[in-house]
Amino acid sequence: ESEEEFSTRLANNLENLILKEGPET
């Protein structure tokens, strides 16, 4: 994967983690 795809995937993972953990963490 390219650097751009990598950073996009990383951002999506982070966003999903935040949503899964909830806004309080």
N, CA, C and O atoms as CSV, one atom per row, in Angstrom:
chain,resi,resn,atom,element,x,y,z
A,1,GLU,N,N,0.839,-1.193,0.000
A,1,GLU,CA,C,0.000,0.000,0.000
A,1,GLU,C,C,0.873,1.241,0.000
A,1,GLU,O,O,2.004,1.216,0.484
A,2,SER,N,N,0.352,2.306,-0.535
A,2,SER,CA,C,1.130,3.545,-0.593
A,2,SER,C,C,1.092,4.263,0.754
A,2,SER,O,O,0.331,3.902,1.651
A,3,GLU,N,N,1.929,5.282,0.866
A,3,GLU,CA,C,1.977,6.034,2.124
A,3,GLU,C,C,0.639,6.716,2.391
A,3,GLU,O,O,0.200,6.841,3.534
A,4,GLU,N,N,0.006,7.150,1.306
A,4,GLU,CA,C,-1.287,7.825,1.450
A,4,GLU,C,C,-2.356,6.848,1.932
A,4,GLU,O,O,-3.151,7.168,2.816
A,5,GLU,N,N,-2.365,5.653,1.339
A,5,GLU,CA,C,-3.330,4.637,1.751
A,5,GLU,C,C,-3.095,4.230,3.199
A,5,GLU,O,O,-4.036,4.003,3.959
A,6,PHE,N,N,-1.812,4.143,3.565
A,6,PHE,CA,C,-1.458,3.762,4.926
A,6,PHE,C,C,-1.995,4.776,5.934
A,6,PHE,O,O,-2.609,4.402,6.933
A,7,SER,N,N,-1.762,6.050,5.667
A,7,SER,CA,C,-2.202,7.094,6.598
A,7,SER,C,C,-3.726,7.168,6.658
A,7,SER,O,O,-4.301,7.448,7.710
A,8,THR,N,N,-4.375,6.913,5.518
A,8,THR,CA,C,-5.835,6.906,5.500
A,8,THR,C,C,-6.368,5.759,6.347
A,8,THR,O,O,-7.302,5.931,7.130
A,9,ARG,N,N,-5.761,4.585,6.180
A,9,ARG,CA,C,-6.184,3.418,6.953
A,9,ARG,C,C,-5.941,3.649,8.438
A,9,ARG,O,O,-6.765,3.287,9.278
A,10,LEU,N,N,-4.813,4.251,8.748
A,10,LEU,CA,C,-4.475,4.535,10.134
A,10,LEU,C,C,-5.508,5.481,10.752
A,10,LEU,O,O,-5.951,5.276,11.882
A,11,ALA,N,N,-5.883,6.507,10.004
A,11,ALA,CA,C,-6.871,7.475,10.490
A,11,ALA,C,C,-8.222,6.799,10.707
A,11,ALA,O,O,-8.908,7.081,11.689
A,12,ASN,N,N,-8.602,5.911,9.795
A,12,ASN,CA,C,-9.865,5.197,9.936
A,12,ASN,C,C,-9.844,4.292,11.154
A,12,ASN,O,O,-10.827,4.211,11.890
A,13,ASN,N,N,-8.723,3.608,11.369
A,13,ASN,CA,C,-8.597,2.741,12.536
A,13,ASN,C,C,-8.731,3.553,13.816
A,13,ASN,O,O,-9.410,3.144,14.758
A,14,LEU,N,N,-8.081,4.700,13.839
A,14,LEU,CA,C,-8.115,5.564,15.013
A,14,LEU,C,C,-9.536,6.057,15.266
A,14,LEU,O,O,-10.001,6.095,16.406
A,15,GLU,N,N,-10.206,6.428,14.200
A,15,GLU,CA,C,-11.571,6.927,14.322
A,15,GLU,C,C,-12.500,5.838,14.837
A,15,GLU,O,O,-13.338,6.086,15.703
A,16,ASN,N,N,-12.348,4.627,14.301
A,16,ASN,CA,C,-13.170,3.505,14.744
A,16,ASN,C,C,-12.903,3.182,16.203
A,16,ASN,O,O,-13.826,2.873,16.957
A,17,LEU,N,N,-11.642,3.254,16.597
A,17,LEU,CA,C,-11.269,2.983,17.979
A,17,LEU,C,C,-11.921,3.999,18.908
A,17,LEU,O,O,-12.455,3.635,19.956
A,18,ILE,N,N,-11.879,5.252,18.531
A,18,ILE,CA,C,-12.477,6.322,19.334
A,18,ILE,C,C,-13.990,6.117,19.452
A,18,ILE,O,O,-14.558,6.264,20.534
A,19,LEU,N,N,-14.631,5.780,18.343
A,19,LEU,CA,C,-16.071,5.571,18.360
A,19,LEU,C,C,-16.427,4.358,19.207
A,19,LEU,O,O,-17.434,4.360,19.916
A,20,LYS,N,N,-15.598,3.321,19.131
A,20,LYS,CA,C,-15.851,2.098,19.869
A,20,LYS,C,C,-15.645,2.310,21.362
A,20,LYS,O,O,-16.416,1.813,22.183
A,21,GLU,N,N,-14.594,3.054,21.705
A,21,GLU,CA,C,-14.283,3.316,23.108
A,21,GLU,C,C,-15.289,4.279,23.724
A,21,GLU,O,O,-15.547,4.232,24.927
A,22,GLY,N,N,-15.847,5.138,22.908
A,22,GLY,CA,C,-16.795,6.122,23.405
A,22,GLY,C,C,-16.121,7.460,23.627
A,22,GLY,O,O,-14.895,7.536,23.704
A,23,PRO,N,N,-16.904,8.505,23.730
A,23,PRO,CA,C,-16.380,9.870,23.807
A,23,PRO,C,C,-15.739,10.206,25.153
A,23,PRO,O,O,-15.102,11.250,25.286
A,24,GLU,N,N,-15.899,9.340,26.147
A,24,GLU,CA,C,-15.419,9.684,27.484
A,24,GLU,C,C,-13.943,9.398,27.680
A,24,GLU,O,O,-13.328,9.938,28.599
A,25,THR,N,N,-13.362,8.558,26.831
A,25,THR,CA,C,-11.959,8.190,27.011
A,25,THR,C,C,-11.045,9.206,26.362
A,25,THR,O,O,-9.823,9.059,26.412
